[in-house]
C-alpha cells in the first residue's frame, strides 16, 4: 500500500478538528470519543510517523549487521586464535580500530540526529493531541519532569543515585492541580528503583491519614493468611497497619497500609476499588502504586521492562488494530489516573473539613 505525503498539521489545529467532531457526538462514551479523535486525525498522522521511522530503524540494522557485528566477530577471531590484524589484514590493530571508528562514529551521530528530529515531530503530532483531547487546559513539556520533592513526598519509592525523566504534563482539572511525567530512578549499582509514569494530584482539601496501596506479590506466592500476617508485622513498624477490605479481587492484587483504618475504607469505596482493579488489569505487567497523603494523591505506574510510554515504538505495529491499540494505551495511561483522581475529588466523605 502506498501512503501519500501528508501536510504537517499543528497539534492545536488537530485538536480543534477532533473536538468539533466529538461535540457533534456528545452522547458518545469516553472510549467512542477517543475513537472519533483517532479516526478523524490521529490514525493518518500516526501511520505517517511510523512510516518515517522505518529508514531510521533500517539504518540501525545496517550499522549492527554490517559494521558492529563483523567487528566484534573479527576481534573474537583474533582472541581465539591469538592472531593479530597484521597477519590477516596486513596492517596494525590500532589502525583497524581507527578505520572502524572513523566509519562508525559519523553514522551513529547521523542516526541519533535523525531519531531526535523524528521524536520531536512524533510528540508534537501524536502525543500532544492526545493530551489536549483529554483536557485542553493541560500543558505538555517534553523535556521536563516531576520534581524530586514530589517523588519523595509520595513515600512510595526511594531515591538513590539516578533521578531523571521527561514528558512533563501539568494543568488544573476541575478544582485540583495535576502534574505527571516519566521518571527513571536507580541505585548507584544501576539497579532500577522506579521506571514509569508518576502522577501528582493536589487538592484544596485534606486527608488526615496516610494510606498507601502497593502491588501484592506475596499473597499470590504464599497465600492470603500468611501474607497478611507478614504484611501486618511489617506495616506496624512504620505506624501503619494493614487494611483488610471486603473485595477479594482487590486484595489479591494489592496490599493497603494506612495510619487510619476507617479513613482508608472511606477512600477505597467499592466503586473506587473496581476502577483500580480494572486499571491494573488493563496495565498488564505494569504495576500500579497509589498513596494518599495530606492534600495530595500520588500514582506510580512502574514498568519492569524500562518501557518508554511516550516514545516512538521500537517495533512498528503491523495492523490498523495494533496501531489503534498503541494509541489507546497512551490515552489510557494518562486518562485513567485522571478519572480516578476525579472520583476521589467527588467523594466528599473522604475529606476532612
C-alpha positions as CSV (number, residue, x, y, z in Angstrom):
1,X,0.0,0.0,0.0
2,X,1.4,3.4,-1.0
3,X,1.0,6.2,1.5
4,X,0.6,9.7,0.2
5,X,2.6,12.5,1.8
6,X,0.5,14.3,4.4
7,X,0.8,18.0,5.2
8,X,2.1,19.0,8.6
9,X,-0.8,19.8,10.9
10,X,-0.3,21.7,14.2
11,X,-1.5,20.0,17.4
12,X,-3.9,22.8,18.1
13,X,-5.5,22.5,14.7
14,X,-5.7,18.7,15.0
15,X,-7.2,19.1,18.5
16,X,-9.8,21.6,17.2
17,X,-11.0,19.4,14.4
18,X,-11.3,16.4,16.7
19,X,-13.1,18.4,19.4
20,X,-15.7,19.7,16.8
21,X,-16.3,16.1,15.8
22,X,-16.8,15.0,19.4
23,X,-19.2,17.9,20.1
24,X,-21.4,16.7,17.3
25,X,-21.5,13.3,19.1
26,X,-21.7,14.4,22.7
27,X,-23.7,11.3,23.7
28,X,-20.8,9.0,23.0
29,X,-18.8,7.3,25.7
30,X,-15.2,8.3,26.5
31,X,-13.9,5.4,24.5
32,X,-16.0,6.3,21.5
33,X,-15.0,9.9,21.7
34,X,-11.3,8.9,21.7
35,X,-12.0,6.6,18.7
36,X,-13.6,9.5,16.9
37,X,-10.4,11.6,17.6
38,X,-8.3,8.7,16.4
39,X,-10.2,8.1,13.2
40,X,-10.5,11.7,12.2
41,X,-6.9,12.7,12.6
42,X,-4.6,10.5,14.7
43,X,-4.7,7.4,12.5
44,X,-3.3,9.1,9.4
45,X,-0.8,11.0,11.3
46,X,0.4,8.0,13.4
47,X,0.7,5.8,10.3
48,X,2.8,8.5,8.6
49,X,5.0,8.8,11.6
50,X,5.5,5.0,11.7
51,X,6.5,5.1,8.0
52,X,9.0,7.8,8.7
53,X,10.8,5.8,11.4
54,X,11.4,2.9,9.1
55,X,14.6,4.4,7.4
56,X,16.0,5.1,10.9
57,X,15.4,1.6,12.0
58,X,17.0,0.3,8.8
59,X,20.0,2.5,9.4
60,X,20.5,0.9,12.9
61,X,20.1,-2.5,11.3
62,X,22.8,-1.7,8.8
63,X,25.1,-0.4,11.5
64,X,24.7,-3.5,13.6
65,X,25.0,-6.2,10.9
66,X,27.4,-4.6,8.5
67,X,29.8,-2.8,11.0
68,X,29.3,-3.6,14.7
69,X,28.7,-7.4,14.4
70,X,31.5,-8.1,11.9
71,X,33.9,-6.0,14.0
72,X,33.0,-8.0,17.2
73,X,33.5,-11.3,15.3
74,X,36.8,-10.2,14.0
75,X,38.1,-9.3,17.5
76,X,36.9,-12.6,18.8
77,X,38.7,-14.4,16.0
78,X,41.9,-12.5,16.9
79,X,41.5,-13.6,20.6
80,X,40.6,-17.2,19.9
81,X,43.5,-17.9,17.5
82,X,46.0,-15.5,19.1
83,X,46.3,-13.7,15.7
84,X,47.0,-10.1,15.0
85,X,45.4,-7.9,12.4
86,X,48.8,-7.7,10.6
87,X,48.6,-11.5,10.0
88,X,45.1,-11.2,8.5
89,X,44.6,-7.7,7.1
90,X,48.2,-6.6,6.7
91,X,48.1,-3.5,9.0
92,X,48.2,-2.9,12.8
93,X,45.3,-3.5,15.2
94,X,45.3,0.2,16.2
95,X,44.8,1.1,12.5
96,X,41.9,-1.4,12.3
97,X,40.2,0.3,15.2
98,X,40.8,3.8,13.8
99,X,39.3,2.8,10.4
100,X,36.3,1.2,12.2
101,X,35.6,4.2,14.4
102,X,36.1,6.7,11.5
103,X,33.3,5.0,9.7
104,X,31.0,4.2,12.7
105,X,31.0,7.5,14.7
106,X,29.6,9.7,11.9
107,X,27.0,7.0,11.2
108,X,25.9,6.9,14.8
109,X,25.8,10.7,15.1
110,X,23.7,10.9,11.9
111,X,21.2,8.3,13.1
112,X,20.9,9.9,16.6
113,X,20.2,13.3,15.0
114,X,17.6,11.8,12.7
115,X,15.9,10.0,15.6
116,X,15.9,13.1,17.8
117,X,14.2,15.1,15.0
118,X,11.7,12.4,14.4
119,X,10.9,12.1,18.1
120,X,10.2,15.8,18.4
121,X,7.7,15.7,15.4
122,X,6.2,12.5,16.8
123,X,5.5,14.1,20.2
124,X,4.0,17.2,18.6
125,X,1.7,15.4,16.2
126,X,0.8,12.2,18.2
127,X,1.3,12.7,21.9
128,X,0.3,16.3,22.3
129,X,-3.1,16.0,20.5
130,X,-4.0,13.0,22.8
131,X,-3.1,15.2,25.9
132,X,-5.1,18.1,24.6
133,X,-8.1,15.9,23.8
134,X,-8.1,14.7,27.4
135,X,-8.2,18.3,28.6
136,X,-7.4,21.5,26.7
137,X,-6.0,23.1,29.9
138,X,-3.1,20.6,30.1
139,X,0.3,21.8,29.0
140,X,3.0,19.5,27.7
141,X,6.8,20.0,28.2
142,X,8.6,17.0,26.5
143,X,12.0,17.8,28.2
144,X,10.9,18.5,31.8
145,X,9.9,16.1,34.6
146,X,8.4,15.8,38.1
147,X,10.5,17.2,41.0
148,X,12.4,15.0,43.4
149,X,10.4,16.5,46.2
150,X,7.1,15.4,44.8
151,X,8.6,11.9,44.1
152,X,9.8,11.6,47.7
153,X,6.7,13.1,49.3
154,X,4.7,10.2,47.9
155,X,6.6,7.8,50.2
156,X,6.1,5.1,47.6
157,X,9.7,4.8,46.3
158,X,13.2,5.6,47.4
159,X,15.8,7.8,45.7
160,X,19.5,7.0,45.5
161,X,21.9,7.8,42.6
162,X,19.8,8.4,39.5
163,X,16.9,10.7,39.1
164,X,15.8,11.7,35.6
165,X,12.8,11.9,33.4
166,X,10.9,13.7,30.6
167,X,7.4,14.2,29.1
168,X,6.0,16.5,31.8
169,X,2.3,17.4,31.8
170,X,0.6,19.9,34.1
171,X,-2.7,21.8,34.4
172,X,-5.8,22.4,36.6
173,X,-8.6,19.8,36.3
174,X,-11.9,20.7,38.0
175,X,-10.6,22.2,41.2
176,X,-7.4,20.3,41.7
177,X,-3.9,20.6,40.3
178,X,-2.4,17.8,38.1
179,X,1.1,17.0,37.0
180,X,2.9,14.0,35.7
181,X,5.9,12.8,33.8
182,X,8.0,9.8,33.0
183,X,10.6,9.1,35.8
184,X,13.6,6.8,36.0
185,X,15.3,6.3,39.3
186,X,18.1,3.8,40.2
187,X,20.6,2.8,42.8
188,X,24.3,3.6,42.4
189,X,24.6,0.0,41.2
190,X,22.3,0.9,38.3
191,X,19.6,-1.4,39.6
192,X,16.3,0.4,38.9
193,X,14.1,1.7,41.7
194,X,11.3,3.2,39.6
195,X,10.8,3.2,35.8
196,X,7.5,4.6,34.6
197,X,4.9,7.3,34.8
198,X,4.5,9.3,38.0
199,X,1.4,11.4,38.8
200,X,0.7,14.0,41.4
201,X,-2.8,15.4,42.2
202,X,-3.1,18.2,44.7
203,X,-6.5,19.1,46.1
204,X,-7.8,22.1,48.1
205,X,-8.9,19.8,50.9
206,X,-7.0,17.4,53.2
207,X,-6.9,13.8,54.1
208,X,-5.7,13.5,57.7
209,X,-4.2,10.0,57.4
210,X,-1.6,8.4,55.2
211,X,-2.7,5.5,53.1
212,X,-0.5,3.6,50.6
213,X,-1.5,0.9,48.1
214,X,1.2,-1.4,46.7
215,X,1.1,-4.4,44.4
216,X,0.7,-7.6,46.4
217,X,3.1,-10.2,45.2
218,X,3.3,-12.1,48.5
219,X,-0.4,-13.1,48.5
220,X,-0.1,-14.7,45.1
221,X,3.1,-16.6,46.1
222,X,2.4,-17.8,49.7
223,X,-1.3,-17.4,50.2
224,X,-3.6,-14.8,51.8
225,X,-3.4,-15.6,55.5
226,X,0.4,-16.0,55.7
227,X,0.9,-12.9,53.5
228,X,-1.4,-10.8,55.6
229,X,0.4,-11.8,58.9
230,X,3.8,-10.8,57.4
231,X,2.4,-7.6,56.0
232,X,0.7,-6.6,59.2
233,X,4.0,-7.1,61.1
234,X,6.0,-5.0,58.6
235,X,3.4,-2.3,58.3
236,X,3.1,-1.8,62.1
237,X,6.8,-0.8,62.4
238,X,6.1,2.5,60.5
239,X,2.9,3.4,62.5
240,X,0.9,1.9,59.6
241,X,-1.4,-1.1,59.8
242,X,-2.6,-3.5,57.1
243,X,-6.1,-2.6,55.9
244,X,-8.4,-5.6,55.3
245,X,-11.0,-4.9,52.7
246,X,-14.2,-6.7,51.5
247,X,-13.2,-7.0,47.9
248,X,-11.3,-10.4,47.4
249,X,-10.1,-9.5,43.9
250,X,-8.7,-6.2,45.1
251,X,-6.9,-7.9,48.0
252,X,-5.3,-10.4,45.6
253,X,-3.8,-7.6,43.6
254,X,-2.9,-5.0,46.3
255,X,-1.9,-4.6,49.9
256,X,-3.0,-1.5,51.6
257,X,-1.4,0.2,54.7
258,X,-2.8,3.2,56.5
259,X,-2.5,5.2,59.7
260,X,-6.3,5.3,59.9
261,X,-8.3,2.2,59.0
262,X,-11.6,4.0,58.9
263,X,-10.4,6.7,56.6
264,X,-8.7,4.2,54.3
265,X,-12.0,2.3,53.9
266,X,-13.7,5.6,53.2
267,X,-11.2,6.4,50.4
268,X,-11.5,2.9,48.9
269,X,-15.2,2.8,48.1
270,X,-16.5,-0.2,46.1
271,X,-16.6,2.0,43.0
272,X,-13.0,3.1,43.6
273,X,-11.7,-0.4,44.1
274,X,-13.4,-1.6,40.9
275,X,-11.8,1.3,38.9
276,X,-8.4,0.5,40.4
277,X,-8.8,-3.3,39.6
278,X,-9.8,-2.6,36.0
279,X,-6.9,-0.1,35.6
280,X,-4.4,-2.7,36.9
281,X,-5.8,-5.4,34.6
282,X,-5.5,-3.1,31.6
283,X,-1.9,-2.2,32.6
284,X,-0.8,-5.9,32.4
285,X,2.8,-6.2,33.5
286,X,3.0,-2.5,34.6
287,X,2.4,-2.3,38.4
288,X,0.2,0.3,40.0
289,X,1.1,2.2,43.2
290,X,-1.1,4.8,44.9
291,X,-0.7,6.9,48.1
292,X,-2.9,9.4,49.8
293,X,-1.0,12.0,51.9
294,X,-2.3,15.3,53.2
295,X,-3.9,17.2,50.3
296,X,-2.2,15.0,47.6
297,X,-2.7,11.7,45.8
298,X,0.3,10.1,44.1
299,X,0.1,7.4,41.4
300,X,3.0,5.5,40.0
301,X,2.9,3.2,37.0
302,X,6.1,1.1,37.4
303,X,7.4,-0.9,34.4
304,X,9.6,-3.9,34.8
305,X,10.9,-3.6,31.3
306,X,12.1,0.1,31.2
307,X,9.1,0.8,29.0
308,X,9.1,4.3,27.3
309,X,5.5,5.2,27.4
310,X,5.6,8.3,25.2
311,X,8.5,7.4,22.9
312,X,8.0,6.1,19.3
313,X,7.6,2.3,19.2
314,X,10.8,0.3,18.5
315,X,8.7,-2.4,16.9
316,X,6.3,-1.0,14.5
317,X,2.7,-2.3,14.8
318,X,1.7,-4.1,11.6
319,X,-2.1,-3.9,11.5
320,X,-4.5,-1.0,11.9
321,X,-6.0,-2.6,15.0
322,X,-2.5,-2.8,16.6
323,X,-1.8,0.8,15.7
324,X,-5.1,1.9,17.3
325,X,-4.3,-0.2,20.4
326,X,-0.9,1.5,20.7
327,X,-2.6,5.0,20.6
328,X,-5.3,3.9,23.1
329,X,-2.7,2.6,25.5
330,X,-1.1,6.1,25.6
331,X,-4.5,7.7,26.1
332,X,-5.5,5.2,28.9
333,X,-2.2,5.7,30.8
334,X,-2.9,9.4,31.1
335,X,-6.7,9.5,31.3
336,X,-7.4,6.6,33.7
337,X,-5.4,8.1,36.6
338,X,-7.2,11.4,36.0
339,X,-10.6,9.7,36.2
340,X,-9.5,8.0,39.4
341,X,-8.4,11.4,40.8
342,X,-11.8,12.9,39.8
343,X,-13.6,10.1,41.6
344,X,-11.5,10.9,44.7
345,X,-12.3,14.6,44.4
346,X,-16.0,13.9,44.1
347,X,-16.1,11.6,47.1
348,X,-16.7,14.3,49.7
349,X,-16.9,12.0,52.7
350,X,-13.1,11.3,52.3
351,X,-12.1,14.9,53.0
352,X,-11.9,16.5,56.5
353,X,-13.4,19.9,56.8
